[in-house]
Amino acid sequence: MEAPVLGVLLAAGAGRRLGRGPKALLAGSDGVPLVRKIADVLRHGGCASVAVVLGAGAAEVQRATDLAGCAVLVNEQWSEGMAGSFRLGVQHAQPEQAVLVALVDQPGLGPELVARLIHAGTPGRITAAGYSGPDGKLRRGHPVLFAPGLAAQAAEQATGDAGARPFLSAHPELVDLVDCSDLTDGGDIDTPSELGRLG
């Protein structure tokens, strides 16, 4: 992707099913909150700038975490679903910027994966990380890289907790999958049984 890339980190979730406060503050054995860790991953992977979208416990997250160097955006309607956070992050992009959207609860994400997506990105296309499912087929996951202008189109169709999914499902011809199964399984953290992913 020749265009500069804005990394949008969606970190507004409350983590209610986990019962441990905002997902952004989850931390592994190194003690670094996920929101800081993934923001650094986006930057080191090649994003020219990073916007972090907070919601649940936003003030607490900002007090507890050093987000220097990031644009911090707060979605006051975070409880209505991911769509609002997605739109808010995308609105921060300049017209010439590509947008890479990542989730804060994906602890397996590393700079190499981000760099792979950015390297594979092409004008007018959407480039998504793909992960092998139980049947061996490649399934679309996160992060997702939108060429300039496409993230705004996806944001217009975002509703509820679906984020970009409606747009991606409606335009499969625009989406290129990049196999990242050698780097991580793409898993996220939604339930207590998945906290082991934090390491």
ChimeraX commands (.cxc) that place a marker at each C-alpha (Angstrom):
marker #1 position 0.00,0.00,0.00 radius 0.5
marker #1 position 1.72,3.20,-1.18 radius 0.5
marker #1 position -0.76,5.48,0.60 radius 0.5
marker #1 position -0.03,6.40,4.22 radius 0.5
marker #1 position -1.93,4.13,6.60 radius 0.5
marker #1 position -3.99,5.19,9.60 radius 0.5
marker #1 position -4.29,2.40,12.14 radius 0.5
marker #1 position -7.69,2.45,13.84 radius 0.5
marker #1 position -7.74,0.46,17.06 radius 0.5
marker #1 position -11.25,-0.38,18.25 radius 0.5
marker #1 position -10.97,-0.52,22.04 radius 0.5
marker #1 position -14.38,0.58,23.33 radius 0.5
marker #1 position -15.76,-2.74,24.60 radius 0.5
marker #1 position -16.76,-3.27,28.22 radius 0.5
marker #1 position -15.80,-6.95,28.34 radius 0.5
marker #1 position -18.97,-7.74,30.31 radius 0.5
marker #1 position -18.68,-11.50,29.76 radius 0.5
marker #1 position -15.16,-11.38,31.17 radius 0.5
marker #1 position -16.11,-9.43,34.27 radius 0.5
marker #1 position -12.69,-7.75,34.45 radius 0.5
marker #1 position -13.45,-4.21,33.33 radius 0.5
marker #1 position -12.73,-2.67,29.92 radius 0.5
marker #1 position -11.03,-5.00,27.46 radius 0.5
marker #1 position -8.52,-2.26,26.70 radius 0.5
marker #1 position -6.96,-2.77,30.15 radius 0.5
marker #1 position -6.54,-6.54,29.95 radius 0.5
marker #1 position -2.88,-7.43,30.31 radius 0.5
marker #1 position -0.71,-10.52,30.03 radius 0.5
marker #1 position 2.26,-11.52,32.15 radius 0.5
marker #1 position 4.22,-8.47,30.94 radius 0.5
marker #1 position 1.66,-6.17,32.57 radius 0.5
marker #1 position 1.22,-4.04,29.44 radius 0.5
marker #1 position -2.46,-3.23,28.75 radius 0.5
marker #1 position -3.70,-4.57,25.43 radius 0.5
marker #1 position -4.60,-1.08,24.21 radius 0.5
marker #1 position -0.97,0.03,24.53 radius 0.5
marker #1 position 0.41,-3.22,23.16 radius 0.5
marker #1 position -1.75,-3.26,20.03 radius 0.5
marker #1 position -1.25,0.47,19.40 radius 0.5
marker #1 position 2.50,-0.17,19.39 radius 0.5
marker #1 position 2.02,-3.16,17.09 radius 0.5
marker #1 position 0.18,-0.99,14.56 radius 0.5
marker #1 position 2.88,1.65,14.61 radius 0.5
marker #1 position 5.78,-0.80,14.40 radius 0.5
marker #1 position 3.99,-2.69,11.63 radius 0.5
marker #1 position 3.96,0.35,9.38 radius 0.5
marker #1 position 0.97,2.55,10.24 radius 0.5
marker #1 position 1.93,6.20,9.84 radius 0.5
marker #1 position -0.47,7.19,12.62 radius 0.5
marker #1 position -2.75,5.46,15.10 radius 0.5
marker #1 position -6.22,6.43,16.36 radius 0.5
marker #1 position -7.49,4.60,19.44 radius 0.5
marker #1 position -11.26,4.53,19.91 radius 0.5
marker #1 position -12.23,4.17,23.56 radius 0.5
marker #1 position -15.68,3.81,25.10 radius 0.5
marker #1 position -16.35,1.78,28.25 radius 0.5
marker #1 position -14.29,3.16,31.11 radius 0.5
marker #1 position -12.59,5.65,28.77 radius 0.5
marker #1 position -11.40,7.91,31.59 radius 0.5
marker #1 position -10.04,4.93,33.54 radius 0.5
marker #1 position -8.21,3.62,30.46 radius 0.5
marker #1 position -6.63,7.01,29.81 radius 0.5
marker #1 position -5.51,7.33,33.44 radius 0.5
marker #1 position -4.02,3.83,33.52 radius 0.5
marker #1 position -2.37,3.75,30.10 radius 0.5
marker #1 position 0.21,5.83,28.30 radius 0.5
marker #1 position -1.30,6.48,24.87 radius 0.5
marker #1 position 1.19,9.18,23.90 radius 0.5
marker #1 position 1.59,9.41,20.15 radius 0.5
marker #1 position -1.94,8.17,19.48 radius 0.5
marker #1 position -5.05,10.15,18.69 radius 0.5
marker #1 position -7.51,9.16,21.41 radius 0.5
marker #1 position -11.17,9.25,20.38 radius 0.5
marker #1 position -14.06,8.50,22.74 radius 0.5
marker #1 position -17.27,6.90,21.51 radius 0.5
marker #1 position -19.87,8.03,24.02 radius 0.5
marker #1 position -22.40,5.62,22.44 radius 0.5
marker #1 position -20.10,2.61,22.76 radius 0.5
marker #1 position -22.88,0.49,24.30 radius 0.5
marker #1 position -24.80,0.62,21.00 radius 0.5
marker #1 position -22.21,-1.56,19.29 radius 0.5
marker #1 position -19.01,-1.53,17.27 radius 0.5
marker #1 position -20.45,0.46,14.36 radius 0.5
marker #1 position -20.20,3.81,16.16 radius 0.5
marker #1 position -16.56,3.20,17.08 radius 0.5
marker #1 position -15.78,2.14,13.52 radius 0.5
marker #1 position -17.36,5.30,12.11 radius 0.5
marker #1 position -15.58,7.52,14.63 radius 0.5
marker #1 position -12.19,6.02,13.81 radius 0.5
marker #1 position -12.72,6.22,10.06 radius 0.5
marker #1 position -13.76,9.88,10.32 radius 0.5
marker #1 position -10.30,10.62,11.69 radius 0.5
marker #1 position -8.67,9.51,8.41 radius 0.5
marker #1 position -7.50,12.00,5.82 radius 0.5
marker #1 position -8.82,11.45,2.25 radius 0.5
marker #1 position -5.44,10.18,1.04 radius 0.5
marker #1 position -5.00,7.69,3.87 radius 0.5
marker #1 position -5.64,3.97,3.81 radius 0.5
marker #1 position -7.25,2.68,7.01 radius 0.5
marker #1 position -6.24,-0.49,8.86 radius 0.5
marker #1 position -8.84,-1.54,11.43 radius 0.5
marker #1 position -7.72,-3.73,14.33 radius 0.5
marker #1 position -9.42,-5.07,17.46 radius 0.5
marker #1 position -7.98,-4.54,20.94 radius 0.5
marker #1 position -8.80,-8.08,22.09 radius 0.5
marker #1 position -6.58,-9.84,19.54 radius 0.5
marker #1 position -3.41,-10.43,21.59 radius 0.5
marker #1 position -1.79,-12.61,18.91 radius 0.5
marker #1 position -1.47,-9.64,16.57 radius 0.5
marker #1 position 2.13,-8.66,15.86 radius 0.5
marker #1 position 3.97,-6.12,13.70 radius 0.5
marker #1 position 4.85,-8.74,11.09 radius 0.5
marker #1 position 1.17,-9.41,10.38 radius 0.5
marker #1 position 0.39,-5.70,10.08 radius 0.5
marker #1 position 3.35,-5.22,7.75 radius 0.5
marker #1 position 2.21,-8.19,5.63 radius 0.5
marker #1 position -1.24,-6.66,5.12 radius 0.5
marker #1 position 0.14,-3.23,4.30 radius 0.5
marker #1 position 2.62,-4.71,1.83 radius 0.5
marker #1 position -0.16,-6.71,0.15 radius 0.5
marker #1 position -2.62,-3.79,-0.03 radius 0.5
marker #1 position -3.45,-2.36,-3.44 radius 0.5
marker #1 position -5.37,0.75,-4.59 radius 0.5
marker #1 position -9.13,0.34,-4.70 radius 0.5
marker #1 position -9.06,-2.91,-2.73 radius 0.5
marker #1 position -9.71,-4.22,0.78 radius 0.5
marker #1 position -7.05,-6.51,2.23 radius 0.5
marker #1 position -8.05,-8.73,5.16 radius 0.5
marker #1 position -6.12,-11.16,7.32 radius 0.5
marker #1 position -7.21,-14.73,6.69 radius 0.5
marker #1 position -6.94,-17.63,9.12 radius 0.5
marker #1 position -7.37,-21.35,8.51 radius 0.5
marker #1 position -10.57,-22.76,9.98 radius 0.5
marker #1 position -11.12,-26.31,11.29 radius 0.5
marker #1 position -11.99,-27.38,7.74 radius 0.5
marker #1 position -8.77,-25.93,6.37 radius 0.5
marker #1 position -10.54,-23.13,4.53 radius 0.5
marker #1 position -9.29,-19.59,4.86 radius 0.5
marker #1 position -11.69,-17.39,6.82 radius 0.5
marker #1 position -11.71,-13.60,6.90 radius 0.5
marker #1 position -10.65,-12.03,10.16 radius 0.5
marker #1 position -8.95,-8.90,11.52 radius 0.5
marker #1 position -7.13,-6.67,10.89 radius 0.5
marker #1 position -8.70,-5.30,7.70 radius 0.5
marker #1 position -6.96,-2.76,5.46 radius 0.5
marker #1 position -9.11,-0.41,3.37 radius 0.5
marker #1 position -7.63,1.50,0.44 radius 0.5
marker #1 position -8.30,5.26,0.59 radius 0.5
marker #1 position -12.02,6.04,0.46 radius 0.5
marker #1 position -13.29,2.50,1.01 radius 0.5
marker #1 position -13.40,2.66,4.81 radius 0.5
marker #1 position -15.72,5.68,4.59 radius 0.5
marker #1 position -18.06,3.73,2.31 radius 0.5
marker #1 position -18.05,0.82,4.75 radius 0.5
marker #1 position -18.69,3.17,7.68 radius 0.5
marker #1 position -21.83,4.50,6.01 radius 0.5
marker #1 position -23.33,0.99,6.09 radius 0.5
marker #1 position -22.15,0.08,9.60 radius 0.5
marker #1 position -24.91,-0.64,12.11 radius 0.5
marker #1 position -25.08,-2.14,15.59 radius 0.5
marker #1 position -22.24,-4.48,16.45 radius 0.5
marker #1 position -21.46,-5.48,12.86 radius 0.5
marker #1 position -18.85,-2.84,12.06 radius 0.5
marker #1 position -17.65,-3.23,8.47 radius 0.5
marker #1 position -19.20,-6.70,8.04 radius 0.5
marker #1 position -22.26,-5.61,6.00 radius 0.5
marker #1 position -20.09,-3.78,3.47 radius 0.5
marker #1 position -17.55,-6.61,3.25 radius 0.5
marker #1 position -20.31,-9.19,2.78 radius 0.5
marker #1 position -21.97,-7.08,0.09 radius 0.5
marker #1 position -18.73,-6.56,-1.84 radius 0.5
marker #1 position -16.72,-9.78,-1.73 radius 0.5
marker #1 position -15.25,-8.89,-5.12 radius 0.5
marker #1 position -13.28,-6.08,-3.44 radius 0.5
marker #1 position -11.75,-8.22,-0.71 radius 0.5
marker #1 position -8.35,-9.92,-0.92 radius 0.5
marker #1 position -7.52,-12.44,1.80 radius 0.5
marker #1 position -3.92,-12.71,2.97 radius 0.5
marker #1 position -3.12,-15.95,4.77 radius 0.5
marker #1 position -1.72,-15.11,8.21 radius 0.5
marker #1 position -2.24,-18.54,9.76 radius 0.5
marker #1 position 1.52,-18.98,10.18 radius 0.5
marker #1 position 1.61,-15.99,12.53 radius 0.5
marker #1 position -1.50,-16.46,14.70 radius 0.5
marker #1 position -4.90,-18.12,14.67 radius 0.5
marker #1 position -6.62,-14.73,14.75 radius 0.5
marker #1 position -8.39,-15.53,18.01 radius 0.5
marker #1 position -9.84,-12.86,20.25 radius 0.5
marker #1 position -10.93,-12.76,23.89 radius 0.5
marker #1 position -14.66,-12.82,24.62 radius 0.5
marker #1 position -15.03,-15.30,27.49 radius 0.5
marker #1 position -13.02,-16.19,30.62 radius 0.5
marker #1 position -11.90,-19.45,28.98 radius 0.5
marker #1 position -10.04,-17.37,26.38 radius 0.5
marker #1 position -8.02,-15.28,28.85 radius 0.5
marker #1 position -5.14,-17.70,28.34 radius 0.5
marker #1 position -4.53,-15.97,25.00 radius 0.5
marker #1 position -3.06,-13.05,26.93 radius 0.5
marker #1 position 0.10,-15.01,27.64 radius 0.5
marker link #1:1,2 radius 0.2
marker link #1:2,3 radius 0.2
marker link #1:3,4 radius 0.2
marker link #1:4,5 radius 0.2
marker link #1:5,6 radius 0.2
marker link #1:6,7 radius 0.2
marker link #1:7,8 radius 0.2
marker link #1:8,9 radius 0.2
marker link #1:9,10 radius 0.2
marker link #1:10,11 radius 0.2
marker link #1:11,12 radius 0.2
marker link #1:12,13 radius 0.2
marker link #1:13,14 radius 0.2
marker link #1:14,15 radius 0.2
marker link #1:15,16 radius 0.2
marker link #1:16,17 radius 0.2
marker link #1:17,18 radius 0.2
marker link #1:18,19 radius 0.2
marker link #1:19,20 radius 0.2
marker link #1:20,21 radius 0.2
marker link #1:21,22 radius 0.2
marker link #1:22,23 radius 0.2
marker link #1:23,24 radius 0.2
marker link #1:24,25 radius 0.2
marker link #1:25,26 radius 0.2
marker link #1:26,27 radius 0.2
marker link #1:27,28 radius 0.2
marker link #1:28,29 radius 0.2
marker link #1:29,30 radius 0.2
marker link #1:30,31 radius 0.2
marker link #1:31,32 radius 0.2
marker link #1:32,33 radius 0.2
marker link #1:33,34 radius 0.2
marker link #1:34,35 radius 0.2
marker link #1:35,36 radius 0.2
marker link #1:36,37 radius 0.2
marker link #1:37,38 radius 0.2
marker link #1:38,39 radius 0.2
marker link #1:39,40 radius 0.2
marker link #1:40,41 radius 0.2
marker link #1:41,42 radius 0.2
marker link #1:42,43 radius 0.2
marker link #1:43,44 radius 0.2
marker link #1:44,45 radius 0.2
marker link #1:45,46 radius 0.2
marker link #1:46,47 radius 0.2
marker link #1:47,48 radius 0.2
marker link #1:48,49 radius 0.2
marker link #1:49,50 radius 0.2
marker link #1:50,51 radius 0.2
marker link #1:51,52 radius 0.2
marker link #1:52,53 radius 0.2
marker link #1:53,54 radius 0.2
marker link #1:54,55 radius 0.2
marker link #1:55,56 radius 0.2
marker link #1:56,57 radius 0.2
marker link #1:57,58 radius 0.2
marker link #1:58,59 radius 0.2
marker link #1:59,60 radius 0.2
marker link #1:60,61 radius 0.2
marker link #1:61,62 radius 0.2
marker link #1:62,63 radius 0.2
marker link #1:63,64 radius 0.2
marker link #1:64,65 radius 0.2
marker link #1:65,66 radius 0.2
marker link #1:66,67 radius 0.2
marker link #1:67,68 radius 0.2
marker link #1:68,69 radius 0.2
marker link #1:69,70 radius 0.2
marker link #1:70,71 radius 0.2
marker link #1:71,72 radius 0.2
marker link #1:72,73 radius 0.2
marker link #1:73,74 radius 0.2
marker link #1:74,75 radius 0.2
marker link #1:75,76 radius 0.2
marker link #1:76,77 radius 0.2
marker link #1:77,78 radius 0.2
marker link #1:78,79 radius 0.2
marker link #1:79,80 radius 0.2
marker link #1:80,81 radius 0.2
marker link #1:81,82 radius 0.2
marker link #1:82,83 radius 0.2
marker link #1:83,84 radius 0.2
marker link #1:84,85 radius 0.2
marker link #1:85,86 radius 0.2
marker link #1:86,87 radius 0.2
marker link #1:87,88 radius 0.2
marker link #1:88,89 radius 0.2
marker link #1:89,90 radius 0.2
marker link #1:90,91 radius 0.2
marker link #1:91,92 radius 0.2
marker link #1:92,93 radius 0.2
marker link #1:93,94 radius 0.2
marker link #1:94,95 radius 0.2
marker link #1:95,96 radius 0.2
marker link #1:96,97 radius 0.2
marker link #1:97,98 radius 0.2
marker link #1:98,99 radius 0.2
marker link #1:99,100 radius 0.2
marker link #1:100,101 radius 0.2
marker link #1:101,102 radius 0.2
marker link #1:102,103 radius 0.2
marker link #1:103,104 radius 0.2
marker link #1:104,105 radius 0.2
marker link #1:105,106 radius 0.2
marker link #1:106,107 radius 0.2
marker link #1:107,108 radius 0.2
marker link #1:108,109 radius 0.2
marker link #1:109,110 radius 0.2
marker link #1:110,111 radius 0.2
marker link #1:111,112 radius 0.2
marker link #1:112,113 radius 0.2
marker link #1:113,114 radius 0.2
marker link #1:114,115 radius 0.2
marker link #1:115,116 radius 0.2
marker link #1:116,117 radius 0.2
marker link #1:117,118 radius 0.2
marker link #1:118,119 radius 0.2
marker link #1:119,120 radius 0.2
marker link #1:120,121 radius 0.2
marker link #1:121,122 radius 0.2
marker link #1:122,123 radius 0.2
marker link #1:123,124 radius 0.2
marker link #1:124,125 radius 0.2
marker link #1:125,126 radius 0.2
marker link #1:126,127 radius 0.2
marker link #1:127,128 radius 0.2
marker link #1:128,129 radius 0.2
marker link #1:129,130 radius 0.2
marker link #1:130,131 radius 0.2
marker link #1:131,132 radius 0.2
marker link #1:132,133 radius 0.2
marker link #1:133,134 radius 0.2
marker link #1:134,135 radius 0.2
marker link #1:135,136 radius 0.2
marker link #1:136,137 radius 0.2
marker link #1:137,138 radius 0.2
marker link #1:138,139 radius 0.2
marker link #1:139,140 radius 0.2
marker link #1:140,141 radius 0.2
marker link #1:141,142 radius 0.2
marker link #1:142,143 radius 0.2
marker link #1:143,144 radius 0.2
marker link #1:144,145 radius 0.2
marker link #1:145,146 radius 0.2
marker link #1:146,147 radius 0.2
marker link #1:147,148 radius 0.2
marker link #1:148,149 radius 0.2
marker link #1:149,150 radius 0.2
marker link #1:150,151 radius 0.2
marker link #1:151,152 radius 0.2
marker link #1:152,153 radius 0.2
marker link #1:153,154 radius 0.2
marker link #1:154,155 radius 0.2
marker link #1:155,156 radius 0.2
marker link #1:156,157 radius 0.2
marker link #1:157,158 radius 0.2
marker link #1:158,159 radius 0.2
marker link #1:159,160 radius 0.2
marker link #1:160,161 radius 0.2
marker link #1:161,162 radius 0.2
marker link #1:162,163 radius 0.2
marker link #1:163,164 radius 0.2
marker link #1:164,165 radius 0.2
marker link #1:165,166 radius 0.2
marker link #1:166,167 radius 0.2
marker link #1:167,168 radius 0.2
marker link #1:168,169 radius 0.2
marker link #1:169,170 radius 0.2
marker link #1:170,171 radius 0.2
marker link #1:171,172 radius 0.2
marker link #1:172,173 radius 0.2
marker link #1:173,174 radius 0.2
marker link #1:174,175 radius 0.2
marker link #1:175,176 radius 0.2
marker link #1:176,177 radius 0.2
marker link #1:177,178 radius 0.2
marker link #1:178,179 radius 0.2
marker link #1:179,180 radius 0.2
marker link #1:180,181 radius 0.2
marker link #1:181,182 radius 0.2
marker link #1:182,183 radius 0.2
marker link #1:183,184 radius 0.2
marker link #1:184,185 radius 0.2
marker link #1:185,186 radius 0.2
marker link #1:186,187 radius 0.2
marker link #1:187,188 radius 0.2
marker link #1:188,189 radius 0.2
marker link #1:189,190 radius 0.2
marker link #1:190,191 radius 0.2
marker link #1:191,192 radius 0.2
marker link #1:192,193 radius 0.2
marker link #1:193,194 radius 0.2
marker link #1:194,195 radius 0.2
marker link #1:195,196 radius 0.2
marker link #1:196,197 radius 0.2
marker link #1:197,198 radius 0.2
marker link #1:198,199 radius 0.2
view
